Amino acid sequence: MAKYDVDSEKLKRLEDYIDSIEQKEGALIGVLYKAQEIFGYLPKDVQLFIARKLKIPAAKVFGVTTFYSYFTMEPRGKHVINVCMGTACFVKGADKVLEELRKQLNITEGNMSPDGMFTVDSLRCVGACGLAPVVMVDGKVYGRVKVEDVKAILDEYREGGSTQ
Amino acid sequence: MINVTINDIKLKVPEGTTILDAAKMANINIPTLCHLNLHDIKMVNRTASCRVCLVEVEGRRNLAPACATECFEGMVIKTNTKRAIRARRTMVELLLSDHPTDCLVCEKNGNCDLQKIAADLGIRQIRFEGEQSTYEKDSSSGALYRNPDKCIMCRRCETMCNEVQTCSVYSAVDRGFETVVGPAFNLPMLDTQCTFCGQCVSVCPTAALTEVSYVQDVWNALHDPDKYVIVQTAPAIRVALGEEFGLKPGTIVTGKMVAALRRLGFKKVFDTDFAADVTIVEESKEFIDRLNGKGRLPILTSCCPSWVKFIEHQFPELLDIPSTCKSPHMMFGAIAKTYFAEKFNIPADKIVVVSVMPCIAKKYEIQREELKSDGVENVDYVITTREFAKMIREAGIDFTKLPDEDFDNPLGESTGASVIFGTTGGVIEAALRTAYEWVTGETLQDVEFHGVRGFEDGLKEATVKLKDMELKIGVAHGLGNARRLLEDIRDGKRFYHAIEIMACPGGCIDGGGQPYHHGNLEIVKARMNAIYEEDRRKPIRKSHENPAVIKLYQEYLGEYGGHKAHKILHTHYTPRETI
C-alpha cells in the first residue's frame, strides 16, 4: 500500500469508517466530514487516501474540499475563534477586533497561533447583528466585543486549555 | 418526431433533439462557445456554462441555453430577437471582463473561439471593468502549458480528460470568482498522472491550454554556426500541415514540407518514417520471439509516449507486456547521434536533432532519463505541426508555391508501412506485413489489412492467419478505450497476440500538436484517407525491404534484436503512482 504521511491510528479509524459504508457511491462529502472530524483538517494525503479508497479521482476530491468553506486543508488550533465580518459587525469595528486577536496570538501568517492553541478566522453574518461586533469561540457567542475585551476572552480559554 | 418552429420555420425533429441541433437542421446558426460535440468519439460537452447560445422560447420567462435545452412538441423558438442577441452580447462581454486582452501576442491569436465570437458579435469595447483573476502558470512538464488566466470555465478539457481519456487530471477547484480548472492539490502537471496527450489542448477554445513552445530554441540552434541541425518529421505531419496554409484537409504535402524545412536552414531533412521502419523490424523480431515462448503475450506497441505514461500510472502490473522498442523518433535520435555521426564524421555533440511531431507528449518523452545517452538528450527539441507552420510563416516562405523536394539520405528513405504509423491501426498493420513474411517465408499478396483500419470504432479486433496459426489482434485508440482493453487483459477476459494502442482518438493524425480541428472530426478522417493514399503511392510497402534499413543493420547494428540494436533502440518502463 502507498505510504501516507499522516497519523496511522487516525487513518485506520478513517479506513474503518469508509469500510463500514455500504453505498460508497455518493459518499464523498460524508467521508470528508468524518475525516475532518478525525484529523481536524484535510491534509493532502488524507484526501489522496479517500480518493483511492472510494476509487474516485483525487482531482475531484480536491475540487469538493476546496468548494465547501467548511472543509479546511490547514491544521486548526485547539480553539477556533470566528470573528463576524457581516455588515453590522464590520461597521462596529470587527476588523479591529480581528487585528487585535491576531496580534495577541502572534499570528503573522495563516490563521493559527504558533502554539497551536487558537485558529482565528472570519465569517459572514451570524444573525446576531444586535450584538455587533460578534466573536464566536468554539460556538460560544461574545457580543459587543471591544478591542480591550480581547485579552480577557483569550485568557478564559488559555486557562481552561491548560487545566483541561 | 415532434414539431418545432424556429424563427418562423416549421420543422419536425426527433425527440431529444436540442434547440441547437434543431436550429442547425433549419440552417440557423446559434453561436456557441463551451459546447462541443465530438460525435465520432462520443464526447459531448454540455455544461451550458458560457450562456452565449441563449434563445427565446415562447411561454418561457427566462432565456434558454440552446445547447442544453431539448425541444418539446409545439415549441416556438426565436434565436434572433433583440433580447436574445443582447443577452448573448452581455455574456461575451462578461467573459471578456475577466480575460486578458493580449490577443495580439497570444498563442491562439487567429485560432481562438472566444476571439472569434467577440468579433462575430461585433463587440468593440469591454463595458465591465472589474477584478481580473491571475493564477500561477504551469510549464513544469516542458510539454503542456497551462495558463488559467485565459480559462473561460467551459470545462471541455475536463470532459475530454475524464470521459474520453479517463485520466481525470482536471477538476474545478475552489468556488465563485476564484474557481479554476486544475489538477489535484494544485500540483505541477509533471507530478500528476497526466500523459500529455494534449487532447485538452485540442479542445480548449482559448489559450488556457497550449504546448510549451521551442520555436525560439530551434531558431537559435539553426543560427549557431557550431551546430549541425538536422530534422525529422513524423508521418502525420505531411497530411495535416497543408491546412495551416489554406489547403483542403487531407492534402498530401510531403514534397513541399521537405522543401520548407530545407529553406528554414536544416542541414539534413530526414524522415521519422525511416526510424518507423527500424521500429517495425525490431518489434516484429520481438513479437516472433514472444510467439516462440520468449516473453509474455500479448505484445503491445510502444510508439506512443502518452500511452506509455498511461500504462506506467494506471497498469503498473502490466509493464512486462509493452514492446521494449523505443518510439520511432527516439530511435531516430539515437541512430542520428551514433551511426549517422560516425558515417558522416560529424561530432555527435555538434548534432542537434529536431523532431516535428503531431504530438505534445513527445516533448515530455525526450526528457525521460532512460532515453538519454550519458545524460544527453538524443532528440534535442520537439516542435508541433503548429509550431512548424509558424516558423514557415515567420521565415516568409510561400508554402503553397514551394516545389516538391525529396528527403535526404540515408535516414530519409522509407516505406508505405511506416507512413501508416500516423493513424490508428497503422503500426500493427505495418508489423503484420513484416511478421507475416518472416514467419511464413512467403510473399504477402495483399499488404493491406483492412480489419485493423477505421476511425469510428474505438476498439477494433481482427484475426490474421499466419500459416496454421490464427493471430488475434487488438487495436485501441483513445485512452479510455485502451483502459477497457487493458482491464480485460489484466482480468483474463480477453486474449490477444498483439495489440496496438494510440492515445489520441484516430491516432497521431489527431494528435495534440496538429492544426486545430475546432470540433470538426471530418478533418481527421480526411487526414486518415491521405495517410493510406501516401502508403499506396510508395514503391516499397514493407519495412524489412527498406534498403536503407537493411544497410543500417549491415554496416552498424548487426542482427535484428541483437546486442547493439538492443543497446541503441530499446528501453524500459517505470511504475508510477496515480494522484
Interface residues (C-beta under 8 A of the other chain):
Chain A: A2 K44 Q47 L48 A51 P57 A58 A59 K60 V61 F62 G63 T66 F67 Y68 S69
Chain B: N162 S168 V169 Y170 S171 A172 V173 D174 R175 G182 P183 A184 F185 E577 T578 I579
